[in-house]
């Protein structure tokens, strides 16, 4: 890592430090903060990649490093000055989790960071804590990471909020919760969707010629959609260029599986509620061969514009974008062949992809989302024609947002409050993916399936 002109601090480390501070002191989204700071500092190439690894890792591993700080500094992290806490989080992440940085460099540069931030009074503390971490690293690592037998210990070992660990402990059981938590700290699989006009095998071969290794997914339905490929290793410069040209679209296999279950056909009239940023809308329209109509509803103006841009990038003319609140659309006319509700959710199935997401969630947020999900599902049910299909999906692993929401919808239907609906048994077709709480539904898992943890239910309007 090269050293720059900021008191000898390496540019990558300084950028990472700024991002960690922005995340926890200004409540900035880590990814956005990183893009903006990297642009200001004009950092690219290997230094940018190194800065991203440090920043994202330090944010993601906050739960573990804060436990280390409490032990090594003999004080609660929350009472430390924010610049000092950020330097310790970054320095401890380097010492405990990152490879390739000499110990003395991680310690010395953390000290320089607090000095540069105007907290020179704490330089001695930072130096002492990090040097102690170096001396006691083996024992410290064993204490922090070696035991996840209780929710409290697992929260430290896997760097997750205690409420989340307790919830998964209760809903899934300890044996399933532990590997799921561990998967949240591993790099997410990189998957892409191939344009409908391209041949998948030819695309893989073309990427290989440019040094990008890709393969067909090795999985069963619905995790091996015919348009999906998986990247192994770096994407290089070719993949972003092909994305910009509309030849490839970044999309996890879990996300693509939702549309695989929806199974839109040419000539269908399909409604995609909560459609932004339009990844699934594009897949739906491509599956329909751009024949029929995909109506996409999105409340946020910016995300609605993204849906329209996705359609333009892919050359799709059968997409209609409506800027509206899906939860307040009123009773529909029942004219759609298929309706997708990819609902706003707590995103707990995508924690590996978003370093700060775990620290932004709460049980209270889930309860607010539950109310919204119910309202949207009730609207969706009225939009189906007789015999039509409704797919409900979230990218979360939460009984309140998933199984309980579908059960509540079916209960309202049975009570005559909504058109008659029946749940299809997806678990019968894909038993290895069936929800442990209700085998009619699918619950994808990052640890088992190596993709985003989507929940998927498929209902059919059954008027007899």
N, C-alpha and C positions, 0 to 999 in steps of 0.2 A: 504494500500500500504506500503510495507516494506521499511525501509531505508537502504541504502548501505554504502559503505566506501568512496564515493566521496563527502566529506563534508556534510554527512548526507542526500544527495539527493537520493530519491527513485530510484532504478534501472529502473523501468518502465518509470518514468518521464524523467530521463536522456536519455534513449533510444529514447523516443518520441522527445525530444529536438534536438538530433542529426539528426533525420530523417527530422524534419521541416527545420533545417538549410541546410541539404544536398539538399532538394527539391528546396528551394528558393535561396540559395547562390551558389550551384554547378550545378543547373539544372538537378539534378538526378531524376529519376523516383521514386516516393514515395514508391511503392511496392518493387522495387528492393533494394532501400536504406534501407528499413526496414528489409528485409530478411538478407542482408549483415551485418547490424549493430547488429541484434539480434544474428546472428551466432558468431560474434566476441565477444560479451558480454556474450554469452552462457546463454541467458535468455529464459526460456520456461514456459509452464503452464499458470497459471493465470496472472503472471506478464507480460508475453509476450502478452497475450490477452489485458491486460490493456494498455500496451504501444501502441499496434496497434490502439486501440480505440482513445487514446489521439492524436497520430501522425496523423492518417487519418482525425480525426475530425478537428484538428487545421489547416491542409492543406485545407480541404474542406471549412471551414468556414472563410477563410482568408478575404473575401469580407466584412463580417459582423464585424469581430474583427478589421479590419483596420479602418472602420468607427468609431468604439468605441475608438480606439487609437487617431484618429484625434480630437475627441471631448474631451476626458479625458486628453490628454497630450497637447492639444492646439497647435499641430504641425502636419505636414504631415508625415505619416509613412515612406515615402521614404527617409527622411533626417535622420532617426535614424540609428545608427550603426546596421549592420545585426544581431549580437548576441543579441542585446537589443530588436530588433523588433521580433525576434523569440521567446524570452522569454515572451514578452507581448502577442503575438498571442497564445501561448500555455496557459499562465495563464488566459487570458480572455476566451478562449474556456472552460477551466475547470470551471471558475466562472459562465459563462452564459449558458453553454450547458451540462456539464457533471454532473452526480450525484455521490454521495458517497465520495467526497473529501471535508474535512472541509475547510472553507474559509481561515483560517489562514495558513493551510498547503500549499494551492495553492499559496498564496502570498509569504510566506517565502521561498518556494522552488524556485520560479521564481527569487527571489533576489539572492539566492545561485547559480542559473544557470548562471546569468550574471557575477557574481564574478568568477566562475570557468572558464568562457570563456574569462577572461582577460578584462572585461568591468566593473570593480568595480566602476568606476566613475559614472556609470548610475544606480547603485543600488538604490539610493534615488528616482530617477525618476520612476523606475519600482515599487518600494514599494508604492509611492504616487498614481500612476495611478491605480494599482490594488486595493488598499484600497478604493479609491474613487469609483471604480466599485462596490465594495461590498456595500458601503453606498447608492449608487444611483441605485442599480441593478433593482428594479422594474420600475422606470421611464426610465432608460437606455434601458431595454429590450423592453418596450412599444414603445420607439422612434425608435429603430432599427428594430424591428420585427413586429410591430403592423400595419404598413401601407405599402401596396404594390400597391397603386393605380396608380402610374406612373412607367415608366421603370426605372427611377433613384432610386426611393424608393424600387422597387422590386429587383433591383440589390443588394442592401444592405440587405434587409430582407431575400432573398434566397441565398445570397452569390454567385452571378454569374457575369461574365463580362458584362458591359453595352451593348456592341455591340450585344451579344447573346440575352439579354433580349429584346433589340429593334427589333432584327430580328424576334423573336417569337411573339412579340407584333404585328408586321406588318403582318406576314404570317398567324398566327393562331387567332389573336384577343386577347385582354386582358383576357377575361373570360376563354380561353383555356390555355393561357400562364402561368397564375398564378399557377394553380394546377400542371402543368408540371414542373415548376421551383421548387415548393415545393417537388415534388417527387424525384428530383435529390439529395436531402439531406436525404432521408430515406434509410435504409438498403435494398440492392437489394435482390429479391427473390432468394433462392438457389434451383436450379432445376438440375436434373441429367437424363441421358439417360441410360436405362437398356439394357444390352447386348442382342443381337438377340436370343441367346440360352437360356436366362433366362425367367422365367414367372414373369410378373410385380407384380402381387398380392403376389406371393411367396416371391419376393424380399422385398416388403413392410413389409410383416409379419416377415421376417428374421431381417430386420432393427429394427422393434419394439421390438423383443426379446432382442436386445442389447441396448435398451433405446433410439433409434433414431426414432422419429416420422416422417413418410412420408405418402403422399397421392397421389391419382390420380388427375391430374389437373381438376379443376372445370371450364371448359370453352368450347366454341364452336370452330369449325374448323376455322383456322388451329392451334389454340392455345392449343389443347389437343392431341398432337401426341401420338400414342399408346405406344411408348417406353419411354415417359417422366414421371417422378415423381417429386414431390415438397417436399422438406424437411422443416419441421416446428420445429424451435429451433436449437439446436446445432447438428453438424454432428458427434461429438465424434471421436474416433480413428478408428472406423470400416469403415466409408465411405472412407477415404484416402486409407485404405488397399484394399478395393474392387476396387477402381479406379486403383490402381497399378496393380491389378490382371486382369484388363480388363473387370470386371463385370459391372462397372459403369463408365460413362463419364460425367464430369461436362459440362453442356450445358443449356443455358437459353431456356425457351419455345419460346421466340422470334426467337432465332437462329434455333431451331428445326422446327419452323413453315416455315422457308424458304424451307427446304427440303420437308416438307409436301406439299407445293405448287408445288415444282418441280415434285414430285410424280414419282421417278425413279422406274422402274419395273425390275424383273429378266430378264437377257439377254440383257438389254440396253447397249448402248455405250454412256457413259456420260463423259462430259468434265467439270471439276471444275477449272475455272480460278481464280487466286489470292487465292490459296487454303490454305496457311499456317494459323494456325498451324495444320490443318487437321481434325478439329472437324466435319465439314459438310461432308468432304470426307468420313470419317468413317461412318457417318449416311447414306450417299448415298449407299455405298457398302453394308451395312447391310440391307438396304431396298431392294437391288437387290439380297439378299441372297447369296452374293459373287459369283453370276453368271453374266456373262457379264464383262465389264471392266469400271472402273472409272479412268480416266486420270486426274491427278492433276498437275497443273502448278503453280509454285511458284518461284519468282525471288530471294528471299533471301536464301542464302545457309543454314543458321541455321534453318529457318522456313521450308524449304524443308525437312531437316532432321527430323523435328518434324512431318511432314506429314507421312513420312516413319515409324517413331516410333509409331505413332497412329495406322497405319495399322498392324504393328507387334504386338502391345499390344492387339489388337482386334482379332488377328488371321485371318486377311483378306489377301487373295492371289490375288484378282482381282483388286488391286490398282497399277497403274503405276505412278511414280512421275517423273516429268520433271522439271529441274531447268532452267527456262527461263523467259524472260520478256513478259508478256501477251500482253502488249501494242505494242510490236514490232515483233509479230510472223508472220505478213504478212497475206495474204489472205488464208483462210483455204480451205479444199477440200469438205466441206459440208457433212461430214459423220457421225455426232453425232446425236443421238436421242434426247438428252437433254444437254443443256449447262447452267451452273450456273456461273453468274458473281456476286460474293459477293465482291463488289469493295472496294478498299481503300477509306476511307471516314473520315469525321471529328469526328465520334464517339459520336455525341451529344445525341444519344439515350442511351448511356451507362455511363453517368456521375456519377450515383450512385455507380457504381462498381469501378471507378477509381478516387481516391480523388483529384489528381492533374490535371486530364484531362482538366477541364474547363479553367485552367490558361495557357494551352499550345496551345489553339486554337485561330484562328484569321480569319477575312474575307479574308485576302490575302491567307491564307492556303486553304480556300474553293475554291477560284478561281483556284489555282494550281491543286487541286484535280479534279475539273470539267474537265479540259483539259485531264487529265489522264483517267478519267472515260469514256469520249467520245471515246478515242482511243481504250480502251479495249472493249467497247461495239461494235464498228465497227468490230473488229476482231472476236468477239463472233458471230456476225450475219452471218459471212461467214462460220462458222464452222457447222451450222445446216444443216441437210438433209431436203428435202421437207417434211413438216408436223411435223418437229421437234419443240421442245419447248425450249425457252430461258427464264430463270428467272434472273431478275436483282434485287439485294438486297443491302442495306446498313444498318448499325446500326446507322443511324443518322436521325435527323428531320430538314431538310433543303431543301427548294424548289429547290435551284440551283442544288443540288446534286441528287435530287430524281425525282420529276415530270418533271422538265425541261429537264433532261437527257433522259428520255424515250421519251418525246415528240420530242426532237431533233433527236433521233434515228429513230423514225417513219417517221419524215419528210424526212430524208435522204433515207429511204427505198422507200417512195412515189415518190421521185425524181429520182429513178432508180439507185442511188449510191450504194445500198445494195440489197440483196435478199428481196423479198416481205415479210413484217411482219405485223401482226395484233395483237393488244392488246386484251387479254381476260379480261372480266369484272369480276374481283375478288370481287368487291364491291357488285355485285348482289348476290353472295353466302354468303358474310360476311358483310352486310351493316353496322353493328355497328363498324367495323374496317376500313371502307373505308376512304381514304384520303379526307380531306375537300377541297382540291385543285383540285382533279380529282378522282371521285368515282370509276374509273376502277381499281385503285391501292389501296393497303392496307398500312396504316400507323399505326403501333403499338405505344402505348404510355405507358410509365412507370406508370403514374398516374392512368390511366383507366384500363390497362391490367395487371399491376403488373409484368411486364417483360421488357426486353430490347426493346427500341424503334426502331424496324426494319421497313424499308420501303421495300415493295415487289411488283414487277410487273411481270406479266407472258405474254410472247409474243409467237406467233406461226408463223412459216414460212408457208406462204400460197401462193403456186404457182398456185392456181386456178385449 
